[in-house]
């Protein structure tokens, strides 16, 4: 991986995107994962409180996100001691490109340990895999986002349709020069659910997710995260990509993405 990070800081809450953010279908646009993570970062830095982490974040993509100069801003819209709502925006080249809202819920270590749901552990982490020569048909090893993530499949693969089970690890920082937060790393990969689990060939069909919702039980404890994702397609041109993200200790979050499903013209 030649890129140092997904974003290079250029000013207060301003960044320059790198090729590591590239969408697989148009390298001049960004994959949804890094912008979603950058908005999670902005939300975490807005009136920060370590005991009040993000419990649900919804990210609305208002169109294609171009490469270039990025700016984020965030504000608390419903303050509270135990529950609060924060909103954030991402501007790309001076145009509003992504909106996010997040509920933060107070946590207290061990408060519900005696009634916690027993952990369902994921399968073991497989050994290293060679980096793909082809990620999807027509998308080779030059895909920056694909190269920025390490992928180790338990079931399925990039050139297979249907549900997928894969361990992932983010190789580079979200923002150059700083350690990436645990929840931010999870947001980098969460938007991959629909692409990993597509039910029909992506060269023949569009699966467009205008939004991403991640409901969080806890942040990952280690760099490796296990994604168990699937897509269902309805009869009228829509579908749902959904799944879970876990680590070696059990469930981290649940993912949901509504999809526009249509044949490519």
C-alpha positions as semicolon CSV with decimal commas, in nm:
position;residue;x (nm);y (nm);z (nm)
1;X;0,000;0,000;0,000
2;X;0,161;0,327;-0,112
3;X;-0,084;0,571;0,050
4;X;-0,006;0,696;0,402
5;X;-0,371;0,741;0,500
6;X;-0,722;0,783;0,362
7;X;-0,705;1,159;0,428
8;X;-0,427;1,415;0,464
9;X;-0,498;1,706;0,702
10;X;-0,470;2,048;0,539
11;X;-0,638;2,274;0,795
12;X;-0,883;2,282;1,085
13;X;-1,132;2,002;1,006
14;X;-1,014;2,007;0,642
15;X;-0,852;1,721;0,455
16;X;-0,737;1,609;0,114
17;X;-0,861;1,267;0,007
18;X;-0,609;1,012;-0,123
19;X;-0,652;0,728;-0,377
20;X;-0,707;0,493;-0,078
21;X;-1,064;0,627;-0,063
22;X;-1,144;0,532;-0,425
23;X;-1,478;0,379;-0,524
24;X;-1,433;0,054;-0,719
25;X;-1,652;0,180;-1,005
26;X;-1,508;0,527;-1,050
27;X;-1,171;0,615;-0,900
28;X;-1,259;0,986;-0,921
29;X;-1,524;0,921;-0,654
30;X;-1,491;0,796;-0,296
31;X;-1,606;0,468;-0,146
32;X;-1,863;0,535;0,128
33;X;-1,655;0,382;0,408
34;X;-1,384;0,647;0,462
35;X;-1,628;0,944;0,453
36;X;-1,855;0,762;0,701
37;X;-1,558;0,707;0,930
38;X;-1,452;1,071;0,897
39;X;-1,800;1,180;1,007
40;X;-1,786;0,939;1,302
41;X;-1,455;1,103;1,395
42;X;-1,615;1,448;1,378
43;X;-1,901;1,331;1,599
44;X;-1,665;1,179;1,854
45;X;-1,467;1,504;1,870
46;X;-1,782;1,717;1,921
47;X;-1,812;1,784;2,298
48;X;-1,616;1,461;2,359
49;X;-1,703;1,229;2,647
50;X;-1,541;0,884;2,661
51;X;-1,836;0,752;2,859
52;X;-2,087;0,857;2,593
53;X;-1,991;0,659;2,280
54;X;-2,182;0,634;1,953
55;X;-2,460;0,373;1,981
56;X;-2,620;0,431;1,640
57;X;-2,495;0,623;1,339
58;X;-2,686;0,678;1,014
59;X;-2,494;0,816;0,718
60;X;-2,682;0,962;0,421
61;X;-2,494;0,989;0,091
62;X;-2,635;1,279;-0,110
63;X;-2,466;1,170;-0,433
64;X;-2,126;1,066;-0,560
65;X;-1,849;1,191;-0,329
66;X;-1,569;1,341;-0,540
67;X;-1,201;1,317;-0,461
68;X;-1,044;1,641;-0,343
69;X;-1,078;1,883;-0,053
70;X;-1,299;1,760;0,233
71;X;-1,440;1,953;0,530
72;X;-1,639;1,820;0,826
73;X;-1,845;1,989;1,093
74;X;-2,056;1,853;1,381
75;X;-2,294;1,984;1,646
76;X;-2,496;1,849;1,938
77;X;-2,867;1,892;1,861
78;X;-3,012;1,712;2,163
79;X;-2,780;1,725;2,466
80;X;-2,824;1,491;2,761
81;X;-2,642;1,329;3,049
82;X;-2,729;0,974;2,942
83;X;-2,848;1,005;2,581
84;X;-2,771;1,272;2,321
85;X;-2,803;1,329;1,948
86;X;-2,523;1,469;1,732
87;X;-2,538;1,565;1,364
88;X;-2,247;1,607;1,123
89;X;-2,188;1,711;0,763
90;X;-1,915;1,641;0,512
91;X;-1,846;1,891;0,235
92;X;-1,649;1,784;-0,072
93;X;-1,496;2,054;-0,293
94;X;-1,734;2,307;-0,136
95;X;-2,053;2,103;-0,188
96;X;-2,251;1,920;0,079
97;X;-2,195;1,551;0,005
98;X;-2,281;1,347;0,315
99;X;-2,491;1,395;0,628
100;X;-2,483;1,184;0,944
101;X;-2,672;1,164;1,270
102;X;-2,563;0,967;1,575
103;X;-2,714;0,879;1,909
104;X;-2,462;0,860;2,191
105;X;-2,562;0,651;2,496
106;X;-2,394;0,654;2,837
107;X;-2,191;0,343;2,924
108;X;-2,065;0,232;3,265
109;X;-1,808;-0,049;3,273
110;X;-1,957;-0,375;3,402
111;X;-2,300;-0,228;3,475
112;X;-2,490;-0,508;3,296
113;X;-2,226;-0,784;3,293
114;X;-2,449;-1,011;3,505
115;X;-2,734;-0,999;3,251
116;X;-2,534;-0,965;2,928
117;X;-2,633;-1,182;2,629
118;X;-2,388;-1,472;2,590
119;X;-2,133;-1,398;2,318
120;X;-2,162;-1,577;1,985
121;X;-1,801;-1,604;1,872
122;X;-1,699;-1,581;1,506
123;X;-1,492;-1,848;1,328
124;X;-1,115;-1,832;1,372
125;X;-0,908;-1,584;1,173
126;X;-0,772;-1,763;0,863
127;X;-0,411;-1,737;0,758
128;X;-0,286;-1,465;0,521
129;X;-0,417;-1,458;0,165
130;X;-0,239;-1,323;-0,141
131;X;-0,367;-0,983;-0,243
132;X;-0,627;-1,020;-0,517
133;X;-0,525;-0,961;-0,874
134;X;-0,890;-0,887;-0,947
135;X;-1,132;-0,758;-0,681
136;X;-1,439;-0,742;-0,902
137;X;-1,458;-0,788;-1,278
138;X;-1,281;-0,487;-1,427
139;X;-1,144;-0,375;-1,086
140;X;-0,783;-0,484;-1,045
141;X;-0,502;-0,441;-0,795
142;X;-0,491;-0,063;-0,849
143;X;-0,810;-0,014;-0,646
144;X;-0,697;0,205;-0,357
145;X;-0,969;0,120;-0,104
146;X;-0,934;-0,252;-0,170
147;X;-0,559;-0,229;-0,116
148;X;-0,605;-0,029;0,207
149;X;-0,795;-0,316;0,372
150;X;-0,668;-0,669;0,442
151;X;-0,935;-0,925;0,354
152;X;-0,939;-1,288;0,473
153;X;-1,250;-1,473;0,354
154;X;-1,406;-1,755;0,552
155;X;-1,688;-1,794;0,297
156;X;-1,735;-1,642;-0,051
157;X;-1,490;-1,399;-0,218
158;X;-1,475;-1,090;-0,434
159;X;-1,578;-1,270;-0,752
160;X;-1,859;-1,473;-0,597
161;X;-2,219;-1,368;-0,541
162;X;-2,422;-1,425;-0,227
163;X;-2,359;-1,398;0,147
164;X;-2,003;-1,340;0,263
165;X;-1,806;-1,404;0,581
166;X;-1,474;-1,224;0,593
167;X;-1,221;-1,099;0,845
168;X;-1,100;-0,744;0,774
169;X;-0,825;-0,520;0,901
170;X;-0,768;-0,157;0,806
171;X;-0,405;-0,121;0,697
172;X;-0,361;0,258;0,713
173;X;-0,478;0,548;0,933
174;X;-0,799;0,733;0,859
175;X;-0,619;1,067;0,897
176;X;-0,246;1,092;0,846
177;X;-0,048;1,153;1,163
178;X;-0,302;1,023;1,415
179;X;-0,419;0,693;1,558
180;X;-0,754;0,584;1,416
181;X;-1,029;0,531;1,673
182;X;-1,176;0,183;1,710
183;X;-1,525;0,282;1,597
184;X;-1,379;0,479;1,308
185;X;-1,206;0,162;1,185
186;X;-1,540;-0,019;1,197
187;X;-1,706;0,254;0,988
188;X;-1,430;0,231;0,725
189;X;-1,539;-0,126;0,642
190;X;-1,914;-0,123;0,727
191;X;-2,021;0,029;0,394
192;X;-1,868;-0,273;0,215
193;X;-2,164;-0,492;0,318
194;X;-2,357;-0,450;-0,008
195;X;-2,056;-0,500;-0,235
196;X;-1,934;-0,810;-0,053
197;X;-2,275;-0,979;-0,053
198;X;-2,428;-0,886;-0,389
199;X;-2,669;-1,151;-0,516
200;X;-2,608;-1,086;-0,886
201;X;-2,302;-0,986;-1,092
202;X;-2,204;-0,627;-1,024
203;X;-2,108;-0,582;-1,390
204;X;-2,472;-0,644;-1,487
205;X;-2,664;-0,497;-1,193
206;X;-2,659;-0,182;-0,982
207;X;-2,685;-0,206;-0,603
208;X;-2,696;0,156;-0,486
209;X;-2,714;0,222;-0,108
210;X;-2,812;0,585;-0,043
211;X;-2,764;0,541;0,330
212;X;-2,585;0,327;0,589
213;X;-2,701;0,259;0,945
214;X;-2,472;0,097;1,200
215;X;-2,610;0,013;1,544
216;X;-2,323;-0,036;1,785
217;X;-2,306;-0,257;2,094
218;X;-1,940;-0,183;2,156
219;X;-1,625;-0,073;1,975
220;X;-1,377;-0,336;1,851
221;X;-1,110;-0,445;2,096
222;X;-0,857;-0,548;1,828
223;X;-0,770;-0,438;1,472
224;X;-0,934;-0,748;1,318
225;X;-1,311;-0,739;1,255
226;X;-1,533;-1,019;1,121
227;X;-1,811;-0,926;0,877
228;X;-2,105;-1,163;0,823
229;X;-2,318;-0,999;0,553
230;X;-2,598;-1,085;0,311
231;X;-2,831;-0,917;0,062
232;X;-3,200;-0,980;0,004
233;X;-3,374;-0,855;-0,311
234;X;-3,743;-0,773;-0,325
235;X;-3,970;-0,799;-0,633
236;X;-3,998;-0,426;-0,704
237;X;-3,645;-0,295;-0,757
238;X;-3,528;-0,259;-0,396
239;X;-3,331;-0,472;-0,156
240;X;-3,155;-0,475;0,179
241;X;-2,789;-0,540;0,256
242;X;-2,754;-0,638;0,619
243;X;-2,522;-0,815;0,857
244;X;-2,307;-0,802;1,166
245;X;-1,955;-0,705;1,258
246;X;-1,781;-0,894;1,540
247;X;-1,438;-0,936;1,691
248;X;-1,284;-1,229;1,877
249;X;-1,498;-1,143;2,184
250;X;-1,833;-1,139;1,999
251;X;-2,083;-0,895;1,851
252;X;-1,980;-0,536;1,780
253;X;-2,257;-0,395;1,558
254;X;-2,539;-0,455;1,314
255;X;-2,541;-0,304;0,963
256;X;-2,838;-0,219;0,739
257;X;-2,842;-0,059;0,393
258;X;-3,149;-0,011;0,170
259;X;-3,065;-0,072;-0,195
260;X;-3,182;0,050;-0,532
261;X;-3,153;-0,263;-0,747
262;X;-3,161;-0,222;-1,126
263;X;-2,998;-0,370;-1,435
264;X;-2,714;-0,168;-1,581
265;X;-2,822;0,004;-1,902
